[in-house]
């Protein structure tokens, strides 16, 4: 375990995590580690709202642009690479600041990956074939078998829905129950977990504005470029909100207006799931507002956490 706690900034999308993380990193001589499952992919800049080049000049950012969108980046890779980056940051005498909305990554970093039952390749092949035919019955099956976990997952998260179904069938019990009843494991790091919780209506307005800006900046063209470079439309990277809608525009299935409206709706649902997840996490310290509104409160909580 390192000799200082991790400072973690979490919360729903569009709440100002990136801004707050940078400000805290500047104030406390830190470097940012991105915990975002899609910011890892090169060439996916507009739709992932990556920190812009100016912010990256102010504070070093790690685990951004580290993977090809043609490949699948996993939580296991994230934990291994984040562990290495954290050790390097601490060796430089600086503060690791973990920022991101992929809360499964944050949990895996703090507590390690859940020891799941072994994979059943025959069952998995059957589930994958069924998903290709019609994913809705599988979503409903998981909602019945594991409503707690289903509430936290995107309805388009094929990988996690299928794995959760596979585990529940093989183990005969919901994955959420297995998590809850697995032997308690202490955190791998000491940490201070700050979570933004802005007013819902104001957050929805910011989400709509952000999505509008993404499409205006050329999200569809960025997606077209990824497809033309050889990234398959079924690639995990293109399941990200915004990109999966833009793929339909590229293939003439939707208009930009339809894609933009669907992206706003999906992003609102994501924000709701992120807050639901955080409410079930231990040790969360809430920041009731947006990033720029709660800097001083966040600083006070961090200083209390590290004993200043």
C-alpha positions as CSV (number, residue, x, y, z in Angstrom):
1,X,0.0,0.0,0.0
2,X,1.3,3.5,-0.9
3,X,2.1,6.0,1.8
4,X,-0.7,8.4,0.9
5,X,-4.4,8.0,0.2
6,X,-5.9,8.2,-3.3
7,X,-8.0,11.2,-4.0
8,X,-11.0,10.1,-6.1
9,X,-13.4,12.4,-7.9
10,X,-16.6,10.5,-9.1
11,X,-20.1,11.4,-10.1
12,X,-22.5,11.5,-13.0
13,X,-21.5,12.4,-16.5
14,X,-21.5,16.2,-17.2
15,X,-21.2,17.1,-13.5
16,X,-17.8,18.7,-13.8
17,X,-15.5,15.8,-12.7
18,X,-12.7,16.7,-15.1
19,X,-12.6,20.3,-14.1
20,X,-12.7,19.5,-10.4
21,X,-10.1,16.8,-10.7
22,X,-7.7,19.2,-12.5
23,X,-8.2,22.0,-9.9
24,X,-7.5,19.6,-7.0
25,X,-4.5,18.2,-8.8
26,X,-3.1,21.7,-9.3
27,X,-3.8,22.6,-5.7
28,X,-2.3,19.4,-4.2
29,X,0.6,18.8,-6.7
30,X,-1.2,15.9,-8.3
31,X,-1.5,14.0,-11.5
32,X,-4.8,12.7,-12.9
33,X,-5.5,9.0,-13.6
34,X,-8.6,8.7,-15.9
35,X,-11.1,6.0,-14.8
36,X,-13.1,6.2,-18.0
37,X,-13.8,3.0,-20.0
38,X,-13.9,4.8,-23.3
39,X,-11.4,7.7,-22.9
40,X,-8.7,4.9,-23.1
41,X,-9.4,4.6,-26.9
42,X,-7.4,6.6,-29.4
43,X,-9.3,8.6,-31.9
44,X,-12.4,8.9,-29.7
45,X,-12.1,12.4,-28.6
46,X,-15.4,14.2,-29.2
47,X,-17.8,11.7,-27.8
48,X,-15.8,10.8,-24.7
49,X,-15.4,14.4,-23.6
50,X,-11.7,13.8,-22.9
51,X,-9.8,16.6,-21.2
52,X,-8.7,19.0,-23.8
53,X,-5.0,19.6,-24.7
54,X,-4.8,22.8,-22.6
55,X,-5.9,20.9,-19.4
56,X,-3.4,18.2,-20.1
57,X,-0.7,20.8,-20.3
58,X,-1.7,22.1,-16.9
59,X,-1.8,18.6,-15.3
60,X,-0.5,15.3,-16.5
61,X,-3.3,12.8,-17.4
62,X,-2.7,9.1,-17.5
63,X,-4.7,6.2,-19.1
64,X,-6.1,8.4,-21.8
65,X,-5.5,7.3,-25.5
66,X,-3.8,4.1,-24.4
67,X,-5.7,1.5,-26.5
68,X,-6.9,0.9,-30.1
69,X,-10.7,1.2,-30.6
70,X,-10.4,-2.0,-32.6
71,X,-9.5,-3.8,-29.3
72,X,-11.4,-4.3,-26.1
73,X,-9.9,-2.7,-23.0
74,X,-10.8,-4.5,-19.7
75,X,-11.2,-3.7,-16.1
76,X,-8.3,-6.0,-15.4
77,X,-6.0,-4.0,-17.7
78,X,-7.2,-0.8,-16.1
79,X,-6.3,-2.1,-12.6
80,X,-2.9,-3.4,-13.6
81,X,-2.0,-0.2,-15.5
82,X,-3.4,2.1,-12.9
83,X,-1.4,0.4,-10.1
84,X,1.8,1.0,-12.1
85,X,0.9,4.7,-12.8
86,X,0.0,5.3,-9.1
87,X,3.3,3.9,-8.0
88,X,5.2,6.1,-10.5
89,X,3.3,9.2,-9.4
90,X,4.0,8.6,-5.7
91,X,7.6,7.9,-6.5
92,X,7.8,11.4,-8.0
93,X,6.4,12.8,-4.7
94,X,3.1,13.8,-6.3
95,X,-0.5,13.0,-5.5
96,X,-2.6,10.5,-7.5
97,X,-6.0,11.9,-8.4
98,X,-8.4,9.3,-9.9
99,X,-11.2,10.9,-12.0
100,X,-13.9,9.2,-13.8
101,X,-17.4,7.9,-14.2
102,X,-16.7,4.2,-14.9
103,X,-17.5,3.2,-11.3
104,X,-16.8,-0.5,-12.0
105,X,-13.2,0.6,-12.7
106,X,-13.1,2.6,-9.5
107,X,-14.4,-0.3,-7.5
108,X,-12.0,-2.7,-9.1
109,X,-9.1,-0.4,-8.3
110,X,-10.1,0.0,-4.7
111,X,-11.1,-3.6,-3.9
112,X,-9.8,-5.8,-6.7
113,X,-11.9,-7.8,-9.2
114,X,-14.6,-10.1,-8.0
115,X,-13.7,-13.8,-8.1
116,X,-16.5,-15.0,-10.4
117,X,-17.4,-18.6,-11.3
118,X,-15.5,-20.0,-14.3
119,X,-16.7,-19.2,-17.8
120,X,-19.1,-21.6,-19.5
121,X,-18.1,-21.2,-23.1
122,X,-21.1,-23.3,-24.5
123,X,-23.6,-21.3,-22.5
124,X,-21.9,-18.0,-23.4
125,X,-22.1,-18.9,-27.1
126,X,-25.8,-19.6,-26.7
127,X,-26.4,-16.3,-25.0
128,X,-24.4,-14.4,-27.6
129,X,-26.4,-16.0,-30.4
130,X,-29.6,-15.1,-28.6
131,X,-28.5,-11.5,-28.2
132,X,-27.9,-11.2,-31.9
133,X,-31.4,-12.4,-32.6
134,X,-33.1,-10.1,-30.0
135,X,-31.4,-8.7,-26.9
136,X,-34.6,-7.7,-25.2
137,X,-35.5,-11.2,-23.7
138,X,-32.0,-11.4,-22.3
139,X,-32.4,-8.0,-20.7
140,X,-35.7,-9.1,-19.1
141,X,-34.2,-12.3,-18.0
142,X,-31.4,-10.5,-16.1
143,X,-33.9,-8.0,-14.7
144,X,-35.7,-11.0,-13.2
145,X,-32.6,-12.9,-12.0
146,X,-30.6,-10.0,-10.7
147,X,-32.7,-6.7,-10.5
148,X,-30.1,-5.0,-8.3
149,X,-27.3,-5.4,-10.9
150,X,-29.6,-4.9,-13.8
151,X,-30.5,-1.4,-12.5
152,X,-26.8,-0.4,-12.6
153,X,-26.1,-1.6,-16.2
154,X,-26.7,0.1,-19.5
155,X,-29.4,-1.8,-21.5
156,X,-26.8,-1.8,-24.3
157,X,-23.9,-3.2,-22.2
158,X,-23.9,-6.5,-24.0
159,X,-20.7,-7.7,-22.4
160,X,-21.8,-7.2,-18.8
161,X,-25.4,-8.3,-19.3
162,X,-24.3,-11.5,-20.9
163,X,-21.7,-12.2,-18.2
164,X,-24.1,-11.4,-15.4
165,X,-26.6,-13.9,-17.0
166,X,-23.9,-16.5,-17.4
167,X,-22.8,-16.2,-13.8
168,X,-26.4,-16.3,-12.5
169,X,-27.2,-19.4,-14.5
170,X,-23.9,-21.2,-13.6
171,X,-23.9,-20.3,-9.9
172,X,-27.7,-20.5,-9.5
173,X,-27.6,-17.2,-7.7
174,X,-27.5,-13.5,-8.8
175,X,-24.1,-12.0,-9.3
176,X,-25.0,-9.1,-6.9
177,X,-25.7,-11.7,-4.2
178,X,-22.3,-13.4,-4.8
179,X,-20.6,-10.0,-4.5
180,X,-22.4,-9.2,-1.3
181,X,-21.7,-12.6,0.3
182,X,-18.1,-13.0,-0.9
183,X,-15.5,-12.8,1.9
184,X,-15.0,-9.2,2.9
185,X,-11.9,-7.6,1.4
186,X,-10.3,-4.5,2.7
187,X,-9.5,-1.7,0.2
188,X,-6.2,-2.1,-1.7
189,X,-5.5,1.6,-1.1
190,X,-6.5,4.2,1.5
191,X,-8.8,6.6,-0.3
192,X,-11.0,9.7,-0.2
193,X,-14.0,9.3,-2.5
194,X,-15.6,12.5,-3.4
195,X,-18.8,12.3,-5.4
196,X,-20.6,15.1,-7.2
197,X,-24.4,15.2,-6.9
198,X,-25.8,18.2,-8.8
199,X,-29.5,19.1,-9.0
200,X,-31.2,16.8,-11.5
201,X,-32.8,19.4,-13.8
202,X,-29.6,21.4,-14.0
203,X,-27.7,18.2,-14.8
204,X,-30.1,17.3,-17.5
205,X,-29.7,20.8,-19.1
206,X,-25.9,20.4,-19.0
207,X,-26.2,16.9,-20.6
208,X,-28.4,18.3,-23.4
209,X,-25.9,21.1,-24.0
210,X,-22.9,18.8,-24.0
211,X,-24.5,16.4,-26.5
212,X,-25.5,19.2,-28.7
213,X,-21.9,20.5,-28.7
214,X,-20.6,17.0,-29.5
215,X,-22.7,16.6,-32.6
216,X,-21.9,20.2,-33.7
217,X,-18.2,19.5,-33.3
218,X,-18.4,16.5,-35.7
219,X,-19.2,13.4,-33.6
220,X,-20.7,11.7,-36.7
221,X,-17.6,12.5,-38.8
222,X,-15.3,11.2,-36.1
223,X,-17.3,8.0,-36.0
224,X,-17.2,7.7,-39.8
225,X,-13.5,8.0,-39.6
226,X,-13.2,5.2,-37.1
227,X,-15.3,2.9,-39.2
228,X,-13.3,3.8,-42.3
229,X,-10.1,3.0,-40.5
230,X,-11.2,-0.6,-39.9
231,X,-13.0,-0.4,-36.6
232,X,-15.9,-2.8,-36.7
233,X,-19.4,-1.3,-36.0
234,X,-19.7,-4.0,-33.4
235,X,-16.5,-3.1,-31.6
236,X,-16.8,-2.5,-27.9
237,X,-15.5,1.0,-28.3
238,X,-18.4,1.9,-30.5
239,X,-20.9,0.8,-27.9
240,X,-20.2,4.1,-26.1
241,X,-23.1,6.4,-25.8
242,X,-23.0,8.9,-28.7
243,X,-20.9,6.6,-30.9
244,X,-23.5,3.9,-31.1
245,X,-26.1,6.5,-32.1
246,X,-23.6,8.1,-34.6
247,X,-23.0,4.7,-36.2
248,X,-26.7,4.6,-37.2
249,X,-26.4,8.0,-38.8
250,X,-23.3,6.9,-40.8
251,X,-25.3,3.9,-42.1
252,X,-28.3,6.0,-42.9
253,X,-30.6,4.4,-40.3
254,X,-31.1,7.6,-38.3
255,X,-31.0,11.4,-38.9
256,X,-28.6,13.5,-36.8
257,X,-31.6,14.9,-34.9
258,X,-32.8,11.4,-34.0
259,X,-29.2,10.4,-32.9
260,X,-28.8,13.5,-30.8
261,X,-32.1,13.0,-29.0
262,X,-31.3,9.3,-28.4
263,X,-27.9,10.3,-27.0
264,X,-29.4,12.8,-24.6
265,X,-31.9,10.2,-23.3
266,X,-29.2,7.5,-22.9
267,X,-26.8,9.9,-21.2
268,X,-29.5,10.9,-18.7
269,X,-30.1,7.2,-18.0
270,X,-26.3,6.7,-17.5
271,X,-26.2,9.6,-15.0
272,X,-29.0,8.0,-13.0
273,X,-27.2,4.7,-12.9
274,X,-24.0,6.3,-11.8
275,X,-25.7,8.0,-8.9
276,X,-27.5,4.8,-8.0
277,X,-24.1,3.0,-8.0
278,X,-22.5,5.6,-5.8
279,X,-25.3,5.5,-3.3
280,X,-24.4,1.9,-2.7
281,X,-20.7,2.5,-2.2
282,X,-18.9,2.7,1.2
283,X,-17.1,5.8,2.2
284,X,-18.6,8.3,-0.3
285,X,-18.4,11.9,0.6
286,X,-21.0,13.9,-1.3
287,X,-20.5,17.3,-3.0
288,X,-23.9,18.8,-3.6
289,X,-23.4,20.8,-6.8
290,X,-21.3,20.9,-9.9
291,X,-17.5,20.8,-10.1
292,X,-16.9,24.5,-10.1
293,X,-19.4,25.1,-7.3
294,X,-17.8,22.7,-4.8
295,X,-14.1,23.2,-5.1
296,X,-13.6,24.6,-1.6
297,X,-15.8,21.9,0.0
298,X,-13.9,19.2,-1.9
299,X,-10.6,20.7,-0.7
300,X,-11.8,20.8,2.9
301,X,-12.9,17.1,2.7
302,X,-9.6,16.1,1.2
303,X,-7.5,17.9,3.8
304,X,-9.6,16.3,6.6
305,X,-9.1,12.9,5.0
306,X,-5.3,13.2,4.9
307,X,-5.2,14.8,8.4
308,X,-4.4,18.4,7.7
